[in-house]
Amino acid sequence: MNESSSIRSIPQSSSLRAEVERALSVAIISGELEPGRVVSVPDLASQFGVSATPVREAMLDLQKRGFVESVRNKGFRITSLGEEDLREIVQVRRWLEVPAMRIAAEAFPNERLAEFREMAEQIIRSAAAADFAAYLAADSRFHLELIALTGNRRLVGLVAELRSQTRMVGLAELKGTRELELSAVEHHELLDLLVAGDSEAAEKLLHAHIGHVLGWWACRAEEAPEASLPTK
């Protein structure tokens, strides 16, 4: 089995249903499990090293989220997210997340800078290791913690839900690429701008960063941002 795969043995002490759903979500969001692919509960249970019950329950939960659909006598098919649906998600995320950076820039808590830097480093390390489960978890935590600086819990919840609906089907194909590295480094650049109180530049950077969903994460070319990475 691919060591970087999200579908691997799960510790028996964990909440199996939740862990299986989380792992499958990552595999679907990142494109490791590509749209149209049919997977069976027994096969997945074998890969996870668990019984069929938590896998079946997790798949039913994913079906409610629209990630899979049942295929009679075969298992579940990974659904695709239409381009228009994805564009709408990106648009709404920009409407919600980008203005929040202005609030964060106006009163960024410098005492938490080291904490945010470590989150950004976790994203970079996960990207370098092509550990997409860790990458998506660290990326989500970083952005939701920034949104939380607004003090609006409902906003955090809305953004979290939108992020859970986002598909980045080309992410798994970007292992070891400069695009993945550039996107990871953008988190440090965003912090630099917030600490400097440059709300306009922070909004502009996050607007482009979210746009990767329609560009790099969809295996489409886009103009590379000006990032301070050494030339390889």
C-alpha positions as CSV (number, residue, x, y, z in Angstrom):
1,M,0.0,0.0,0.0
2,N,1.2,3.5,-0.7
3,E,2.7,4.9,2.6
4,S,1.3,8.3,1.8
5,S,-2.2,7.0,1.2
6,S,-5.0,8.3,3.5
7,I,-6.5,4.8,3.5
8,R,-4.4,2.8,5.9
9,S,-4.6,0.8,9.1
10,I,-6.5,2.7,11.9
11,P,-5.6,2.2,15.6
12,Q,-8.3,0.1,17.3
13,S,-8.5,2.5,20.2
14,S,-9.8,5.3,18.1
15,S,-13.4,6.1,17.1
16,L,-13.4,3.8,14.1
17,R,-16.4,5.3,12.3
18,A,-15.2,8.9,12.7
19,E,-11.6,7.9,11.7
20,V,-12.7,6.0,8.6
21,E,-14.9,8.9,7.5
22,R,-12.1,11.4,8.1
23,A,-9.6,9.3,6.1
24,L,-12.1,8.7,3.2
25,S,-13.0,12.4,3.2
26,V,-9.3,13.3,2.8
27,A,-8.9,10.7,0.0
28,I,-11.9,12.1,-1.9
29,I,-11.1,15.8,-1.3
30,S,-7.5,15.4,-2.4
31,G,-8.3,13.2,-5.4
32,E,-6.7,10.1,-4.2
33,L,-10.1,8.5,-4.7
34,E,-11.0,10.0,-8.0
35,P,-14.6,10.8,-9.1
36,G,-16.4,7.9,-10.7
37,R,-14.4,5.2,-8.9
38,V,-16.4,2.5,-7.3
39,V,-15.2,1.2,-3.9
40,S,-16.5,-1.7,-1.9
41,V,-17.0,-1.9,1.9
42,P,-15.1,-5.2,2.3
43,D,-12.1,-3.9,0.3
44,L,-11.9,-0.7,2.3
45,A,-12.4,-2.6,5.6
46,S,-9.4,-4.8,4.6
47,Q,-7.3,-1.7,3.8
48,F,-8.2,0.0,7.1
49,G,-7.7,-3.2,9.1
50,V,-11.2,-2.9,10.7
51,S,-14.5,-4.7,10.4
52,A,-17.1,-3.8,7.7
53,T,-19.5,-2.1,10.1
54,P,-17.6,1.2,10.8
55,V,-16.7,1.5,7.1
56,R,-20.4,1.0,6.0
57,E,-21.5,3.6,8.6
58,A,-18.8,6.0,7.4
59,M,-19.9,5.6,3.8
60,L,-23.5,6.3,4.7
61,D,-22.4,9.5,6.4
62,L,-20.4,10.4,3.3
63,Q,-23.4,9.7,1.2
64,K,-25.4,12.3,3.2
65,R,-22.6,14.8,2.5
66,G,-22.8,14.0,-1.2
67,F,-19.3,12.6,-1.4
68,V,-20.5,9.1,-2.6
69,E,-23.6,7.4,-4.0
70,S,-24.7,3.8,-3.5
71,V,-24.2,1.4,-6.4
72,R,-26.4,-1.7,-6.1
73,N,-24.4,-4.9,-5.3
74,K,-21.1,-3.1,-5.9
75,G,-20.5,-0.6,-3.2
76,F,-20.3,3.2,-3.5
77,R,-19.2,5.5,-6.3
78,I,-17.2,8.6,-5.6
79,T,-19.3,11.5,-6.9
80,S,-17.9,14.5,-8.8
81,L,-18.5,18.1,-7.9
82,G,-19.6,20.2,-10.9
83,E,-17.4,23.1,-11.9
84,E,-20.2,25.5,-11.3
85,D,-20.7,24.1,-7.8
86,L,-17.0,24.5,-7.1
87,R,-17.0,28.1,-8.4
88,E,-19.9,28.9,-6.2
89,I,-18.1,27.5,-3.1
90,V,-15.0,29.4,-4.0
91,Q,-17.0,32.6,-4.5
92,V,-18.8,32.3,-1.1
93,R,-15.5,31.4,0.7
94,R,-14.0,34.6,-0.8
95,W,-17.0,36.6,0.4
96,L,-16.6,35.3,3.9
97,E,-12.9,34.7,4.4
98,V,-11.3,37.6,2.6
99,P,-13.0,40.5,4.5
100,A,-12.2,38.6,7.8
101,M,-8.5,39.2,7.1
102,R,-9.0,43.0,7.4
103,I,-10.3,42.4,11.0
104,A,-7.4,40.1,11.7
105,A,-4.9,42.6,10.4
106,E,-6.3,45.4,12.5
107,A,-5.8,43.6,15.8
108,F,-3.5,40.6,15.2
109,P,-2.6,39.1,18.6
110,N,1.2,39.2,18.5
111,E,1.4,37.0,21.5
112,R,0.0,34.2,19.3
113,L,2.3,34.7,16.4
114,A,4.6,31.7,17.4
115,E,1.5,29.5,17.6
116,F,0.4,30.5,14.1
117,R,4.0,30.1,12.8
118,E,4.0,26.6,14.0
119,M,0.7,25.9,12.3
120,A,2.2,27.2,9.1
121,E,5.3,25.1,9.5
122,Q,3.0,22.0,10.0
123,I,1.4,22.8,6.6
124,I,4.9,23.0,5.0
125,R,6.1,19.8,6.6
126,S,3.0,17.9,5.6
127,A,3.2,19.2,2.0
128,A,6.8,18.1,1.8
129,A,6.0,14.7,3.0
130,A,2.9,14.5,0.8
131,D,0.9,13.6,3.9
132,F,-2.4,15.0,2.6
133,A,-4.4,14.0,5.7
134,A,-2.0,16.0,7.9
135,Y,-1.8,18.8,5.2
136,L,-5.6,19.3,5.0
137,A,-6.0,19.1,8.8
138,A,-3.2,21.7,9.4
139,D,-4.5,23.9,6.6
140,S,-8.0,23.9,8.0
141,R,-6.9,24.6,11.5
142,F,-4.7,27.5,10.4
143,H,-7.4,29.2,8.4
144,L,-10.2,28.6,10.9
145,E,-8.0,30.0,13.7
146,L,-7.5,33.1,11.7
147,I,-11.2,33.4,11.1
148,A,-11.8,32.9,14.8
149,L,-9.9,36.2,15.4
150,T,-13.1,38.0,14.3
151,G,-14.8,36.6,17.4
152,N,-17.7,35.3,15.3
153,R,-18.3,31.7,15.9
154,R,-21.0,31.4,13.3
155,L,-18.6,32.6,10.7
156,V,-16.1,30.0,11.7
157,G,-18.8,27.3,11.4
158,L,-19.9,28.5,8.0
159,V,-16.3,28.6,6.6
160,A,-15.6,25.1,8.1
161,E,-18.7,23.7,6.4
162,L,-17.7,25.3,3.0
163,R,-14.2,23.9,3.4
164,S,-15.7,20.4,4.0
165,Q,-17.5,20.7,0.7
166,T,-14.5,21.8,-1.3
167,R,-12.9,19.2,-3.6
168,M,-9.2,19.5,-4.5
169,V,-9.1,16.6,-6.9
170,G,-5.7,17.4,-8.2
171,L,-4.0,17.8,-4.9
172,A,-2.7,14.2,-4.8
173,E,-1.1,14.8,-8.2
174,L,1.0,17.7,-6.9
175,K,3.3,15.7,-4.7
176,G,6.8,17.2,-4.8
177,T,5.8,20.1,-7.0
178,R,6.7,23.7,-6.7
179,E,3.0,24.7,-6.8
180,L,2.3,22.7,-3.6
181,E,5.4,24.3,-2.0
182,L,4.4,27.8,-3.0
183,S,0.9,27.4,-1.6
184,A,2.3,26.1,1.7
185,V,4.6,29.1,2.0
186,E,1.8,31.5,1.4
187,H,0.6,30.9,5.0
188,H,3.8,32.5,6.3
189,E,3.4,35.3,3.8
190,L,-0.1,35.9,5.0
191,L,1.1,36.0,8.6
192,D,3.8,38.6,7.7
193,L,1.1,40.8,6.2
194,L,-1.3,40.5,9.2
195,V,1.5,41.3,11.7
196,A,2.4,44.3,9.6
197,G,-1.2,45.4,9.6
198,D,-1.4,45.4,5.8
199,S,-5.0,44.4,5.5
200,E,-5.3,45.2,1.7
201,A,-2.4,43.0,0.8
202,A,-3.6,40.3,3.2
203,E,-7.0,40.3,1.5
204,K,-5.4,40.1,-1.9
205,L,-3.2,37.2,-1.0
206,L,-6.0,35.2,0.6
207,H,-8.3,35.9,-2.5
208,A,-5.6,34.3,-4.7
209,H,-4.9,31.5,-2.2
210,I,-8.5,30.4,-2.2
211,G,-8.4,30.5,-6.0
212,H,-6.0,27.6,-6.0
213,V,-9.1,25.4,-5.7
214,L,-10.0,26.3,-9.3
215,G,-6.4,26.4,-10.4
216,W,-3.6,24.2,-9.1
217,W,-5.9,21.9,-7.1
218,A,-7.9,21.3,-10.2
219,C,-4.7,20.6,-12.2
220,R,-5.0,23.8,-14.1
221,A,-2.3,26.4,-14.8
222,E,-2.4,29.7,-13.0
223,E,0.0,32.5,-12.6
224,A,2.4,31.7,-9.8
225,P,2.4,34.1,-6.9
226,E,5.5,36.1,-5.9
227,A,6.9,33.9,-3.2
228,S,10.3,34.1,-1.7
229,L,11.3,30.5,-2.5
230,P,14.8,29.7,-3.7
231,T,15.1,28.6,-7.3
232,K,15.7,24.9,-7.5
